[in-house]
């Protein structure tokens, strides 16, 4: 493992206001219907100047032109008056991008806290300054969509990259305090910084810089370096015509004075031109009758022109350049995707891709060549040349044939390690072993054969290296949720491998933690061995989340690798705070590490106090505060948070996090409008599904589209109520999806009503992606639970994802009933409650094509449903631009005000209550006067991460 770069790219979900810690450790957006018509298809107008950027093709049918207008709105309490609402809406709907009320807007516009990065020697900290939300103009820049990659052709990098605006360096004192900030200076005005990388000795930084051109586009990227001691930055290359190619790899430190850089070839001319008249039809053929199944990928290559354009932008010339500016091109131009120097700095693993390409899969499955070069840029030998991989089965745990996971052994100077599948990559094939781990030197002797390190019956999941006597090998199998950790002795064939841990990946209560890693002088990371004075035992540090029925209580255990005995040497506060161990801070050299000299970096937060970092030292067990970040949204500093537990009708234990606005008293203020925001997850056992995940003491991180923003509008927020879809034994979870979905939602609604915090007729449901799919299904199959719904970036017709989705790896033709019954598109005639659909026009997430919302809206409209569709120009699966984010919040707030707060539906009939599990007496107990209301709000990165922790999923389609 090498030092990780500090990347700053546009993610699917917005970064929260919390600081991020990125240490050098690897553990780290023409016909107009009547305004009062229930059907609304809204596309906010772009504010980008046509002169600045060529406009992309946009749909124009059924568009309501919306312009810029501020709608501050009023209080969002349960007694909010609806007088004049229709007139205000009519005025707003005639305008463009709108702004939410100031109490929401102020939180979103608050400046973000910096990202932190520790030096290799742990003696300095970078404060990486972040910008707030980017303007829509940034997203409106032209981009090429090629082979699953979106490229900004002007700067020859991935499009939509975010960036840092400045770098501050602080000395970390021995007492944990920070020295004065030293700003990295001499940068061009308006510099946009990416790919920040420490040299191994911590004396220099390398990073890319770009600026805005006069026409509003971005300049090409240049590589810069900065001297940490002086803080002065300068361009790395003396020549002004050498630019970075950052489509795939960008640059790596080969040693402390030399970098290997992917540059744009100097001989490259203009981009290829597309011919007006094609040379022939587009043809795809399967005359060999191969079985090739793939998920619903987007942005794929379409023709020969796309192939040429992909080559044009992705091809790099590698250049070795020293800090003194001397440069030497090495190798031939190619599409280099990864550069990995060996720990001893003598060799480099060079990965590249090449033709033939495919129109059916993204570039990650294109032919891949892996070579070994010497550090001075000479080709040494080929490790493998993998063919096009169109035929990887969709079954979980299926992989590419041939050598994979090719890496350097972290504890050796230059030893290669890789894995080869024995089942042809098909997880449905029964074979033992399934994977074999091999090793060999960078330059093997003649006739020297690779060494077999370990054989696995599950799928290989990685290795944590320590030394010749110890390494931990991980394997897992999704179908059974089993995960194993093996102890091996890499250099001792006489020592048999043994299982250290064998458990269910769903059983968070049994998670023993992960070994902490220490940094080596070569910049790799290996398992930290700890010694105790007067004790010859071998100990590891196991850093765990500490899941318990009362919530997570993170811990640090001293673990005897030979006996299995544990000693808890650190544990988070349980009463008020949530603390975690972030990284070792006493691993600056190669000396043995003793427990009494141990020093770690910890984080500490509470429900109302944002994250701060501390140095915790032994033997005093004293914590010294390092950071003192201000509260990112002090107006919500006294919010109330509680982790609640309740039971589903089939006995499954469920959990959720209930947030209440500052100053709220249920006895005095009565029930509130409530928003339920969630994301379903699949499980193999009821016991695992019922386990508590998360901590009641974690700080409430609020991102730019978080449902928690509506705490400022006096809503109760039920965040992440568990929606487990369980398939025990040979049962497929999705065969009972609707039944379990409704039962989970019923239990959640009943609980918030029982507590007296939610008005039964003013409960909203919402979600993003698979959460949007959940929202639509709940409105179709549990219509009496919610008053309205908000569904963002979802997929609603599973017949459009016929080769699997989420954890479902059966095809449509293998499970027709399941695909049809799960699709809310098929049940559009059942949806009678208001639903707001929001989707990015440029969504590139597998399965969630913008067409999904288009077609679902038309199905709803065809059955007279009260619905509204908002298409956000230039936005992808998550929403990035300030104009888009603010408009999403405005749409959401308007929807909640109209269909939740101001809901005036008829009371729920007793017989309808029986269907929801809510009695008429319960309704009367909280003074119900209207129908069911639903409040839904877009989620953010933190909320999605918390929800995903509760599930076993890794896909978002």
TASULLIN-V113375 format. One record per helix or strand of 2 or more residues. SS is the DSSP state (h for helix, s for strand). FROM is the first residue (numbers start at 0). TO is the last residue. If there is no record, write none. Layout:
# TASULLIN-V113375
SS FROM TO
SS FROM TO
This chain:
# TASULLIN-V113375
s 19 20
s 38 43
s 63 65
s 68 69
h 84 92
s 97 98
h 101 108
s 114 117
s 123 129
h 135 138
s 143 145
s 148 151
s 156 157
s 163 171
s 181 182
s 191 197
s 203 209
s 221 226
s 231 234
s 250 254
s 257 262
h 303 313
s 315 321
s 326 340
s 346 353
h 362 364
s 366 373
s 378 385
s 402 407
s 414 420
s 434 440
s 450 455
s 458 466
s 469 476
s 481 487
s 497 503
h 507 509
s 513 514
s 516 518
s 524 526
s 528 531
s 534 543
s 554 559
s 565 570
s 576 583
s 592 593
h 594 596
s 598 605
s 611 616
s 621 624
h 633 635
s 639 646
s 652 659
h 665 668
s 671 676
s 680 682
h 685 688
h 706 712
s 715 718
s 723 725
h 732 753
s 757 767
h 769 780
s 787 791
h 797 799
h 815 821
h 827 829
s 833 839
h 849 861
s 866 871
h 881 900
h 909 915
h 919 924
h 940 948
